[in-house]
């Protein structure tokens, strides 16, 4: 397993937040690999445009093919931001500062030999930045306000545990392979890599729409752990009009958003409705047999029952 070695200063200064850069790279990963069921509607919506973009830009296709391995991503696609919650343009600056030799060296860790196109092309950092801007503009930015609300709701829920449960409580559920080991050690994944000493460094925890935990670094002082958000993948799709007429538009939105187990806090973030409104709709939908519920730690999770799925139109 891989570990981060931390000290009191690192933990005291550790920050949670969002990152458009990391969210964009996560979207790229979803577009190029098999996904969990709740990501499929989003992937189906954007896959054709993504394939067309790679066909139109062979260097993009070569970069994507070479930058992702089984358990490693080229470092220039895992760069931590200088601070949480920046704009994408600010986060692209460290990538754009890399030379072609640096880009090729980081790609060679994942794939050797590199395809001739990547050996012959100059300005690879700018090419990678253009690819990420396209992914952001086409697939992420239109729904970023809703995504960001859901990510921040998860951050608030997670960091609120710190005073009561300490770092073991904050890290619990971050990912199946992430846990507090004690003695200043955080397990970050299951791969057999050397311990990474981040004592005295800047450590970020980035809430992300992704399928698993990913680690990134900009030695010697900045490290990040990107983790999957709690709850379902945010969607911009409105409830079908017949369903809205049957249940009321907001109640239909809540039911549709609970396709997978989700907390009340996440539903508030995903729908933009108030906590009181969401709680009222959840109570009515549960009493009507359209939602199931169970407690998970300090949260209560809701999801569509068999009847609820049929009402929404899923099978």
C-alpha positions in Angstrom: 0.0 0.0 0.0 1.0 3.7 -0.5 1.1 6.1 2.4 1.5 9.8 3.1 3.7 10.6 6.1 2.3 13.8 7.7 2.9 15.9 10.8 0.9 18.2 13.0 1.6 21.3 10.8 0.6 19.5 7.6 -2.8 18.4 9.1 -3.4 21.8 10.7 -3.0 23.5 7.4 -4.6 20.9 5.2 -7.5 22.2 3.1 -10.6 20.8 1.4 -11.9 22.3 -1.8 -12.7 22.0 -5.5 -10.5 22.1 -8.5 -11.8 22.7 -12.1 -8.5 21.2 -13.4 -8.9 18.0 -11.4 -12.6 17.8 -12.2 -11.8 18.2 -15.9 -9.2 15.4 -15.8 -11.7 13.3 -14.0 -14.2 13.9 -16.8 -11.6 12.9 -19.3 -11.0 9.6 -17.4 -14.8 8.9 -17.4 -15.0 9.5 -21.1 -12.1 7.1 -22.0 -12.9 4.2 -19.6 -15.8 2.0 -18.4 -17.9 3.8 -15.8 -20.3 3.0 -12.9 -24.0 3.1 -13.9 -24.7 6.5 -12.5 -22.1 8.1 -14.8 -23.5 6.5 -17.9 -26.1 9.1 -18.9 -23.5 11.8 -18.8 -21.0 9.7 -20.7 -23.6 8.8 -23.3 -24.4 12.4 -23.8 -20.8 13.5 -24.5 -19.1 10.4 -26.0 -19.8 11.1 -29.6 -18.4 14.7 -29.4 -15.4 13.4 -27.5 -14.6 10.7 -30.2 -15.0 13.3 -32.9 -12.7 15.7 -31.1 -10.0 13.1 -30.8 -10.4 12.1 -34.5 -10.0 15.8 -35.5 -6.9 16.3 -33.3 -4.6 13.2 -33.6 -2.1 14.7 -31.0 -4.9 14.8 -28.5 -5.7 11.2 -29.2 -2.0 10.3 -28.8 -1.7 12.2 -25.5 -4.8 10.4 -24.1 -3.6 7.0 -25.2 -0.2 7.6 -23.6 -1.0 9.5 -20.4 -3.2 6.9 -18.7 -1.9 3.5 -17.4 -3.5 0.8 -15.3 -2.4 2.4 -12.0 -0.6 5.6 -13.0 -1.5 8.8 -14.8 1.2 11.1 -16.2 2.1 13.7 -13.6 1.2 16.7 -15.7 -2.5 15.6 -15.5 -2.4 15.3 -11.7 -1.0 18.6 -10.8 -2.4 20.0 -7.5 -3.7 23.6 -7.6 -2.0 26.3 -5.7 -5.2 26.7 -3.6 -8.7 25.3 -3.6 -11.5 26.7 -5.7 -9.4 28.5 -8.4 -10.5 29.2 -12.0 -9.4 26.7 -14.6 -7.1 29.3 -16.3 -5.2 29.8 -13.1 -4.8 26.1 -12.6 -3.4 25.5 -16.2 -0.4 27.8 -15.6 1.8 25.2 -14.0 1.1 22.8 -16.9 1.8 25.4 -19.5 5.2 26.1 -17.8 6.4 22.5 -18.6 8.8 21.9 -21.4 8.3 19.3 -24.1 11.1 17.2 -22.5 9.3 17.3 -19.2 6.0 16.2 -20.8 7.7 13.4 -22.7 9.5 12.2 -19.6 6.3 12.1 -17.6 4.5 10.3 -20.5 7.4 7.8 -20.7 6.7 6.7 -17.1 3.3 5.5 -18.3 4.1 4.3 -21.8 7.4 3.4 -23.6 8.2 3.9 -26.4 6.1 7.0 -27.1 4.3 7.2 -30.5 6.3 9.2 -33.1 3.6 11.9 -33.2 4.4 12.8 -29.6 8.2 12.7 -30.2 7.9 15.0 -33.2 5.3 17.5 -31.9 6.4 20.6 -30.1 4.4 22.7 -27.7 3.0 19.6 -26.0 2.0 21.5 -22.8 -0.2 23.9 -24.9 -1.7 20.9 -26.7 -2.6 19.3 -23.4 -4.1 22.5 -22.1 -6.2 22.9 -25.3 -7.5 19.4 -24.8 -8.4 20.1 -21.1 -10.1 23.4 -22.1 -12.2 21.5 -24.6 -13.2 18.9 -22.1 -14.1 21.6 -19.6 -16.0 23.9 -21.9 -18.0 21.0 -23.6 -18.7 18.6 -20.7 -18.1 20.2 -17.4 -18.6 24.0 -17.4 -22.3 24.0 -18.4 -23.2 22.1 -15.2 -20.4 23.4 -13.0 -22.6 25.5 -10.7 -24.6 22.4 -9.8 -21.6 20.1 -9.6 -19.8 22.7 -7.3 -22.8 22.8 -4.9 -22.7 19.1 -4.5 -19.0 19.0 -4.0 -19.1 21.7 -1.4 -21.9 20.0 0.4 -19.7 16.9 0.7 -16.8 19.1 2.0 -19.0 20.7 4.7 -20.3 17.3 5.8 -16.9 15.7 5.9 -15.0 18.6 7.6 -17.7 18.9 10.3 -16.5 15.5 11.6 -13.0 16.8 12.5 -13.8 18.2 16.0 -15.7 15.1 17.1 -14.0 12.2 15.3 -10.5 13.5 14.4 -8.8 12.7 11.1 -9.9 9.1 11.2 -13.5 10.2 11.0 -12.7 12.8 8.2 -10.9 10.2 6.1 -13.5 7.4 6.7 -15.4 6.8 3.5 -13.1 8.9 1.4 -12.3 5.8 -0.6 -12.0 2.1 0.0 -8.2 2.2 0.3 -7.9 5.5 2.3 -7.7 5.4 6.1 -5.9 7.0 9.0 -3.2 4.5 10.2 -2.0 6.5 13.2 1.5 7.8 14.0 1.2 10.4 11.2 0.5 7.9 8.4 -2.4 8.1 5.9 -2.9 5.2 3.6 -3.8 6.7 0.2 -4.1 3.6 -2.1 -3.4 -0.1 -2.4 -0.5 0.2 -4.8 3.0 -0.8 -3.5 4.8 2.5 -3.9 7.3 4.0 -1.4 6.0 6.2 1.5 5.6 9.9 0.4 6.9 12.3 3.0 4.6 15.3 3.0 5.6 16.7 6.4 5.8 20.5 6.4 4.1 20.5 3.0 0.8 21.8 1.6 -1.8 19.0 1.5 -5.1 19.4 -0.3 -8.2 17.2 -0.4 -10.1 17.8 -3.6 -13.8 16.7 -3.8 -14.3 15.4 -7.4 -16.8 13.6 -9.6 -14.6 10.6 -10.1 -14.8 6.8 -9.6 -11.8 6.4 -7.3 -9.1 8.2 -5.3 -6.2 9.8 -7.1 -3.0 11.3 -5.8 -1.1 14.2 -7.3 1.9 16.2 -6.4 4.1 19.2 -7.4 7.3 18.5 -5.4 8.7 19.6 -3.1 5.9 21.3 -1.2 2.4 20.6 -2.7 0.4 17.4 -2.6 -3.2 16.5 -3.2 -5.6 13.7 -2.8 -8.7 13.8 -5.1 -11.6 11.7 -3.8 -15.1 10.7 -5.1 -18.0 12.8 -3.7 -20.6 11.2 -1.5 -23.9 10.5 -3.3 -24.9 10.4 -6.9 -23.4 12.1 -9.9 -25.1 15.5 -10.4 -27.3 15.7 -13.5 -28.8 18.7 -15.3 -31.6 16.7 -16.7 -35.0 17.9 -15.7 -37.8 15.6 -14.5 -40.1 14.5 -17.3 -43.1 16.7 -17.7 -45.7 13.9 -17.0 -43.8 13.1 -13.8 -43.7 16.7 -12.8 -47.5 17.0 -13.3 -48.1 13.9 -11.2 -45.8 14.8 -8.2 -45.1 18.5 -8.6 -41.9 19.7 -10.2 -39.7 19.9 -7.2 -40.9 16.6 -5.7 -40.2 15.0 -9.1 -36.7 16.5 -9.1 -36.0 15.0 -5.7 -37.3 11.6 -6.8 -35.3 11.6 -10.0 -32.1 12.7 -8.2 -32.3 9.7 -5.9 -31.5 7.1 -8.6 -28.6 5.9 -6.3 -28.3 6.2 -2.5 -27.9 9.9 -1.6 -28.0 12.0 1.5 -30.3 14.9 2.2 -27.3 17.3 2.1 -26.3 16.1 -1.3 -29.9 16.5 -2.6 -30.0 20.0 -1.3 -26.8 20.7 -3.3 -27.9 18.9 -6.4 -31.4 20.5 -6.6 -30.8 24.0 -5.2 -33.8 23.6 -2.9 -33.8 24.4 0.8 -33.1 21.8 3.4 -36.7 22.1 4.8 -38.2 21.7 1.3 -36.1 18.6 0.5 -36.8 17.0 3.8 -40.5 17.5 3.3 -40.4 16.0 -0.1 -38.3 13.0 1.1 -40.9 12.3 3.9 -43.8 12.3 1.4 -42.0 10.2 -1.2 -40.9 7.7 1.5 -44.4 7.5 2.9 -45.7 6.9 -0.6 -43.3 4.0 -1.1 -41.4 5.7 -3.9 -38.1 5.9 -1.8 -36.2 3.6 0.4 -34.2 4.9 3.3 -31.5 3.7 5.7 -29.0 5.3 8.1 -25.4 5.3 7.2 -23.2 6.7 10.0 -24.5 10.2 10.8 -26.4 10.5 7.5 -29.6 9.0 6.2 -29.5 7.8 2.6 -32.5 7.7 0.2 -32.9 5.9 -3.1 -35.7 5.0 -5.5 -37.7 1.9 -4.5 -38.8 -0.5 -7.2 -42.0 1.4 -7.5 -40.1 4.7 -7.6 -37.9 3.5 -10.5 -41.0 2.5 -12.4 -42.6 5.8 -11.8 -39.5 7.6 -13.0 -39.4 5.4 -16.1 -36.3 3.3 -15.2 -36.2 -0.5 -15.4 
